[in-house]
């Protein structure tokens, strides 16, 4: 199967340019290395061979064009000088015939010889000035031609280099003008380079012209002194010296032009390019792309970098707690217990789960209850175990966890008291349908006794001391000393006392209550608690602000948590199909 693909000429040229590399062998060498990337070895060799051939041809063409211009300039000058030289020789002959002068004195011959040498130098300076004037007209033209000025008679290599660069840039500009629109970036770059080269040529011309004019003035001054000396010789000899001098000037100039013409004709007849091909285009036979080793290395690095970058981005974007591992890493504490999202209410609102069922969440509550006995132990068995629950911010399920731990303890025929110590935003009494007219705030201001604020709930063995009316100064009430008295009064009446406190990072109420408790539970909610609060928990543990600080990871969504990606659908060891119906209704039915 042969596939033929057509390309636009400009697109193909652009592709070849980008596929080619031209670099010097080293910084001090004049050798260049040409490199072309091609899928076909023979095609790449043909392109490089043709490129080298065209480069050599263009170089010879530039040299021949320069030689042709110089020859044309010399021929025009020779025609003029030939006529002037013939006229000057006729004048010499006529003067000799009419005046009868056959020879000059030795002094006149000496003056004449010096004048002729000086005039030859002046002629050379004039030719140089005329050549420079021609170069100046060339660069000042509004539209440069492809024909470079005659510069073989210019001895300055820097100027010759500038003119060659300008000629090459003009050639590129003329080609681009035929294929691109005005304003093209590459065309503008070429025009900018031409302007810079022109400016450099002008500065060089000014310097050379100034130097030549100084030389010419010096030579003219010498001529004036020689003419004054010639005026001292006899009249006939002086007149003959003047005529002979003019003929000598024309003759010297004629000989100079003849010599330059022969030199230019020789360089034009046997042109040799300045470049040489050291090694013909070749291929080492090995493919350069794709580089298998480089590809494997890049793939390996990407395999390391991309996952790390994704993890970093996830860490940067997700600023809430997602796993137990990051809790452990940031706080230094293990998670004491965790509570999943209840199937009946994935928001984990403050309701009591059916703890007599075999659901996954109820099993987790029982696990926390079982492990609790290893945390709260008293030598005096008649004293209650006091447990404080707090969190970093609101809506982390603190009241939900408090109610369910309390209900699970009540199922063991333990007398449990829940103390609603969130005096600013009471919530737990609403979950148990308990009025809040009289409560802890009433006790703290001395208007109620402990017996008056404790109320039974619909759950057997579970009692509550609601927070009471919202006071204007909750922190001051908790610190007035009556809170310790309240805890001491109820210790011997209950087996467990659970304090539901406000968020610890927002207010100091939980810190004020910490000296009265045996265990502190800090609730962290999955995808809710900001990661920045984990450092606060680590500081609390380091300062020992809360005795026996333990963490509960609440509302874990096992379906989307990366730590439970395997087997998240199996939530319970049991095969019971009961859904959570609420402990309150079940306990009422039992009673």
N, C-alpha and C positions, 0 to 999 in steps of 0.2 A: 504494500500500500504506500503510495506516494502522496504526501500532503504538501500542497503549495500554499504559501501564505504571502500575501502582498502587504507591503509596508509603504507608508509615505516616505518620500526621500528625506525630508527633514527629520522625521522620527528615527529613521535608520541611522542617519549621521549622529544624532544625539546619543543613540544607544551605543554606537561604536566609540564615541568620545568617552562616555562613562565606563566603558569596558577596558579602556586603555590607560596605562600608567607610564609616565616618562620621568625617570629619576636619574640624578647623577650617580656615578659609581661611588664617588666620595666627594667631600666638600672642595678639595683642591684639584680634582681631576676635571679634564675637559671631555671625558667620555660619558656618554649617556646610555642608559639601559631602557629599552622599550619592551613593554609587557602588555600582552593582549589576552583577555579571557574569552575563549570561544569553545562552544561545544564540539566543533569539528576542527581537528588538528590541521588538516590541509587548508581549510578556509582561513584559519588564523595566520598560517604562514604566508598565504597568498596576499592577505591584506597588509601584513607587515612589509613584505617585499615590495609591493606596489607603493606603499607609503614612503619607503626609503628611496625608491626610484623617483617618485615625484619630488621628494625633497631635494635630491641631487639635481634634477632637471631645473627646479625653481631657482636653486642657488646659481647654477650656470647661467640661467636666463637673466638673473639680476646682474651678474658680472658682465655679460655681453651687452646688456642694455646700457650699463654705465660706460663701458668702453665705446659703444657707438655714439653716445652723447658727447664723450670727450673728443672723438675723432671729428664729429661734425663741428664742434667748437673750434678745433685746431684748423680745419680746412677753411672755415670762414675767415679766421685771422690770417692764414697764409695768403689767401687771395688779396687781402688788403695790403699786407706787408710786402708782397711781391711787387705790386704796383708802386708802392712808395720806395722800395729799394731800387727799382729800375730808374725812377725819376732822380733819386739821390746820386746814383752812379753817373747818369748823364750830366748832372750838374758838376760833378768832379771833373769829368772829361772836358766839358765846355770851359771851365775855369782854367784848366791847364793849357788848353789850346789858345785861349784869348789872352791870358796873362803871362804865358810863357814860364809858368812855375813847374819845375820838373822834380824838385826834391825839397824836403824841409830840413831845417837845421836840427841838430841833436836835441836842443832844448825844446823846440816845437814838437818834435816826435815824442819826447817824454811826456809833455803836457797832453798830447793827443792820446797816448796810450793810457794814461790815467783817467782821462775823461771817458774813453771808450769802456774801460772796466767799470767805472762808476755808473755809466748809462746802462750797461747790461744788468747791473743790480737793480737799478730803478725799473727797467723793463720787467724783470721778474716780479718785483713788488706790484707793479701795475696789473700784471696777469693774475696774480694772486687776489688782488682786490676785485678784479672783474669776475673771477670765479666765485668769490664770496658774495658778490652782488647778485650773481645768478642764483646761488643757493637761497639768498634772502628773498628774491622774487618768487622762488619756488614755494617756500613755506608760507609766504604771505598771501598766496593765491587763495580765493574763497573756495575753489574746488580743485583739489590736487589731482594731477594726472598720475597715471601709473608709470610714467617715464621719469626716472630720477635724474637730477642735474648732473653735469660733468664734474666729478669729484676726484678723478685720478690725479689731478694736478694739485690737490689739497694734501698737505703733508701732515695734517693733524689727525691721528687715528681716532680720537674721541669724536670729532665732528663726523668723520666717515661712519662711525658706529651709529651715531644719532640719525644720520640720513638714511642708513640702511633700515633702522627700526621704524622710522617714519614711513618709508616706502612699503614695508611689510604691513604696517597698520593700515595704510591707505588701501592696500590690496584686500585686506580682510574687510574693511569698511565697505568697499565697493561690492564685494560678494554678499555681505549681510544686507545691504540696501536693496538688493534684488529679491530677498526672500523673507524679510521681516518688516514689520511696520515701524514707523518712527516712534521713539520712546521705548523700544525694546531694551530690557536691562543690559543684555550683552552688547548691543549696539552702543548704548550710552557708555558702557565701560571702555569700549574701543575708542570712542570719541574723546573721552576723558584722558586716556593714555596718549592720544595724538596731541591734545592740547599741552600736556606736560612735556612731551618730547619737543614740540615746537618751541616752547619757552626755553628749554635747555639749549636748543640750537641757536636761538636768538642771543642768549647770553654768551655762548661760545663765539658766535660771529662778531658780536660787539668787542669781545676781548681781542680776537685776532685782528679785526680791522683797526682797533686802536694801536695795537703793537706794530702793524704794517705801516700805519700813517706816521708813527714816530720814526720808524726806520727810513721811510721815504723823505721826511723832513731832514733827517741827518744827512742822507745822500744828496739832497738838493743843496744843503748848506755847503757840502764839500764841493759840489759843482760850481757854486758861486765863487768859492775861493780859487778854484782852478781857472775859471773864466777871468778872474782878475789877474791871475798870473799870465794867462795867454795874451791879455791886452798889452803886456809889456814887450811882446815880440813885434817885428816889423809888420806893416799893414798887410802886405800881400800874403805873408805867411799866416797872419792871424785870420784873414778871410778864408784862406785855403784850409786852415785847421777847422774852422766852423763848418765848411762844406764837407770836409772829410769826416768830421765828427758825426754829422747827420747820416752820412752813408754808413758809417760804422755801427751807429745805433740800429739802423734798419737791418744791417747784415747780421748782427748779433741776435736780434729778435727773430730773424728768419731762421737762423741756425738752431736756436732754442726750440722753435716750433717744429722744425723738422725732426729734431731728436725726440721730442715728446710724441710726435705722430708715429715714429717708428716703434717706440716703446709701447704705445697704445695698440698699434696694429699687431704687434707680437702677442700681447695678452689677449687680444680679440681672436687671433688665428688659432691659438692653442690654449683655450680655457680649461682650467682644471678646478674641479669642485673642492671646497675647503673641508668637506666631510669625508670620512672613510668608514666603511662597514667592517668592523672588527670580526664579528661572528654573524653568520647568516641566521635567520630565524630558525629556531629549533624547539622541540618539545621533549620533555623528559619522559613522556609516556604515561606518567601517573596522573590520575584525575585530581583536580584541585578543589572541586565541589561536587557533591557534598563531602565535607571532611568528617569521616565517621568518628574519629577520635574526638574532634571538637564538638560534634553533635551529641555524643554520649556525655561529654563533660558538661555541656550546657544543660542537657536534660537532667543530669545528676544535680547540678546547682539549682535548677528550677524546682526539682523535687524537694530540695531543702528550703529554698527561699520562699516559694509560693505558699506552702502550708504555714510557715512561720509568719509570713506577711498577713495571711488570712486570719491567723490566730491573733496577731497584733491588732488588726482592724476590728475583729470581733470584740477584743478586749477594750478597744478605744470607744467603739460604738455602744456596746452593751455595758452600762454602768451599774447594773443591779446584780445581786448575788444569784448565781446559777447552779453551783455545785458545792458539795461538801468539801471537795478538795481545796477550793479557794478559801473556804471558811477556815479550814485547818491551816492553810499556808499563811493567811493574813492575821489570824488571832492566836495561833499556837494552841488552840483548844480543839478537842474532838467533839463531834456532835453527840450529845447525850441521847437524843431521840429525835425522830422525825415523824411528821404527819403529812399524809398525801392529800390530794384533792378529793373530797367526798363526791361520790357519783351523783348524789342527789343535789349537791350544791357546790359547784366548782369554785365559787368565790370564797368558800369557807367562812360564811357569815357566822355570827355568834349564835349558834344553835347547838343543842346537845345531840350527839350522835347516838344511835341505838347501840349501846355498848354490850347488850346481850346477844347481838347478832354475830355472824362470822365474817363481816365485811372487813376489807383491808384497813380502813381507817380505825375501826374499833379495835382491831388487833394491835395497831400501833399505839393506841391509847393505853391498852392493857400492858404493853411492853414498857411504856414509860412508868406506869404504876408499879410494875414488878421491880424495875431497877431503882425506884425511889427509895426502897427500904435500905439500900446500901448507902444512901446519902444522908438520911436523917435518922440518926440513932441517938437515944438519950439514956443516960444511966437511970434517970427517974422516969419510970414507965408511965407515971400518971400525968406527965406534962405533954402538951400538944407539940407536934412538929410544925414549925412555922415555915411556910414556903412563900417566897416573893416572886411574882412574875412581872417582868417589864419588857420593853422593846426599844427600838431606836426612834420610831415614829408611829403615827396612828395608822390604823387599818392593816396591821400586820398579823391579826388573828390572836392577839394576846388574851382577850376575853374569851374567845372560843376555846383556846387551850386551857385556860383556868377553869371554865365550866366543866369541860370533859374530864380533866384530871380529878376535879372535885367529885363529879358524878361517879367516876370509876371507883374512887375510894369509898364512897357511900354504899356502893353495891357490896362491899366487904363488911357491911354492918359497922362501919366506922362513923363516928360523929364528926362531921366536917363543917367548918365555918368558912364562908367566903366573905372577905372584907373588901367592899368597894371603895378603894382608896384613890380613885381618879376623881378628886373633888371638883375638878374644872369641867369635866365632860363625862358625867355619869352615863354608863351604858349597861353594865352587867345586870342591874336590877330590872331593866326593861326586858332583857332576854328571859328573865324568870318571872315576869309579870308581878313584880313586887313594888308597892308604892314607895316613894322616896321623900315623903314629908318629914320623917324623922330618921336620922342616920348618924354617921360618924361625925359629921360637922356639928351636929346638934350636941353630941357628947363632948366634943372638944371645947365647946364654948360653955360647958357646964349646965346645960339645960335638959339633959337626959342622962339616964343611967345606962349601964351596959345591957341590963335585962330589957330595957325599953327599946333599944335599937336593933336587937337580934330578932329576926323573924324567920319562921319555918317556911320552906318552899314546898312545892308539890312533889318533890323528889324525897323519898324517905331518907332520914339521917343527914340531910343536907340543909344547912341554915345559911342565912345571909345577913350581913350588917351593911345595909346600903350606905351610899356616900352622904345622903341627906341633901338639904338645900345647898346650892352653890355659894360658897363664902367669897368675900372680896379678897381674902388673904390666906389662900390654902397653905402655902409653905410655912407661914408664921404659926398657923394652928397646929400643924404637924410637929413643930419644934417647941411647943409650949410645955412639954412634959407630960401631958395627959395621955398621949398616944402610948407611951410606955406603960402607963397605968392600965390602959384598956387591954393591951396584950397580956399583961400579968393577970388581969381579972379573968380572962377567958381561957387561959392556958389549961386550967384544970377541968374545964367543962367539955373540952373537945379533944379528939384525937389528932386532927389536922386543922391547921388554920392557913388558908390560902389568901394572900394579899394580891389583889388586882390593882396595879399602880399605873400611873401615866408614863408615857415614853421618857426614858432616862436622858436622851440627848436633847430634849426640849425643856424639861423642868427638872428641878433637883429633888422632887418629892421622894423618888425611889431611893436616893442617896441618904435622905434623912431617916428612912425606914429600915435601911440595911442593917444597923446594929441590933435590931429586934428579931431578926430572922435566923433560921438555921441553914436554909438553902436558897440560892437565887437562880431562877430560870430566866434566861434571856432569849426571847423569841425572835428568830430571823425568818422572814418570809421570802420564799422563792419568787424571783422576778419582781420583787417589790422593794426590798431593803437595798439602799444604795451601798456600793462597795466601800465608799469612804467611811461608813460607820463601823466597818470591821476593825479599823485601826483604833477606834474609840473603845471597842470591846477589849482589844489587846491591852490598852492602857489601863482599863478597869481591873483586869486580871493582874497586871503587873503591880498596881498600887494596892491590891487586895481590898478594894472598896467594898465589894460584895463578898460575903462568905460563901465558899463552895459554889463558885460561878459555873453554871452549866448552860449549854446551848441547845435550843430546840429548833429544828429546821421545819418550818410550817408551810403547808399548801404546796408541797412539791408535786409538780406535774411530771409524772414518770414517763409519760408518752413523749415529751419533748426534751427531757433532760438527757444530756450526753452521758451521764453516769449510769443511766438505766436504759440505754438504747436496746439492750438484749432482754427479751422476755418481759416487757413492761405490761403486757396484757394480763398476766397472772398475778392478781392482787391478793389472793388469800390462799392459805393452806387448805382450808375447808371447802367443801363442795356445796355449802348452803347457798340458796338462791334468793335469800331475803334481801330486800333493799332497806336502807335506813329509814325508819318510820318515826323516829323521835323517842328518846328515853322517857320523856314525861308521860306520854300516853301509855307506854308499856307498863310503867311502874304503877300508874293509876289503875290499869286493868288488873294487875297482881293484887293490889290492895283491896 
